[in-house]
Amino acid sequence: MGASAGTGILYRYRGGKYQPVKKEFPDDGYNQKLIYTGMFISEFYLQKNTIGNRDWEHIYNYPSIGFKFTYADYSVPDELGKSYAVTTYLEYTLSKKRKHKFTFSAATGLSYIEKKFDLETNPFNYAISNHWNFCLDPTFSYHRTIYGQWDFVGSFGIRHLSNGHRSVPNNGMNNFVFTVGVRHCSGYERKTISKEERKKALEALPRKRPWHFSIVASKADRKVLQIDRSHQIRLLQASVYKQVGNLGGVILNYDYFEYTQDALWKDLRVLDHHTKIKPETIDPVKMGLSLGYAFNFGKSVEFSLSLGHYIYDPQPIEGQVYTRYSLRYFLLKRIIIHTGLKAKGAASVLADFGLGVRI
């Protein structure tokens, strides 16, 4: 377990992405001040170190898994207030030498923020319109043993908060976070093996399914305007997986998105108030191909990151390139429980949930 505290930079949350503040945002005297906002952050960790009981623990160089509880004060009390987050993470050792260690951790979970957009009481908060949001937190850390089982830890990370466009505005928040702290690791006995033994063990791992196919159907709720209903989007993803290396495999996806005509028409109206396109003439279907890598954690969990390009997009409102993140849990080896996120640049545009089957 351990604890850290530090500061961070809230970067242009009014612009939402890495871009200047939009001209149509009202000049209330705070715009320039809010581009870079100092913040205070504290974190508490509950962590378990793997010792090699499973094959994937050797493959990932004995990673640590755990929960992280985060408190943040954004120093903007009237518009943002404070936030609280609970995330799960996997920490991977990049290099280790005697008392020094460099690690990378990927955390995901939920965050609660006190202040959200409200047209009457908080009209200048263009970042967040939900109290509850998805939280992504990739972090690089430096560890140094200072006494016995106590480590000093210095970390740099990026915290991204977004509601997956389930309501608007959803410009999101990108926080560059710097923390220092200590961690305590209780005694444990790792099943250490030599490099030669580890290499032989990895080569001997069974390759039961070097190829497999899967298909997943999912749904997402998305808002376009603040005063609007949620529009339901249907998604279908057909994937071909080829194992490459010990960590996982390359994955090629066919992505099918079916929006509603009303939602796309409103998106077009946001981009061009004078558009003459009528809702009933809009083709709500988008199709794309995405290529990425899927990381396997044992036989039941898979995380994939893919970069995609539309091959059919009659109403190009999001650009031609997109990224997709997917977390899948396999039941009885074939049934898939799917959670996904589609993003454009640094902003998420929809979060989907569904079921599928692996063939």
Secondary structure, 3 states (H helix, E strand, C coil): CEEEEEEEEEECCCCCCCCCCCCCCCCCCCCCCCCEEEEEEEEEEEEEECCCCCHHHHHCCCCEEEEEEEEEECCCCCCCCEEEEEEEEEEEEEEEECCEEEEEEEEEEEEEECCCCECCCECCCCCCCCCEEEEEEEEEEEEEEEECCEEEEEEEEEEEEECCCCCCCCCCEEEEEEEEEEEECCCCCCCCCCHHHHHHHHHCCCCCCCEEEEEEEEEEEECCCCCCCCEEEEEEEEEEEEEECCCEEEEEEEEEEECCHHHHHHHHHHHCCCCCCCHHHCCCEEEEEEEEEEEEECCCEEEEEEEEEEEECCCCCCCCEEEEEEEEEEECCCEEEEEEEEEECCEEEEEEEEEEEEC
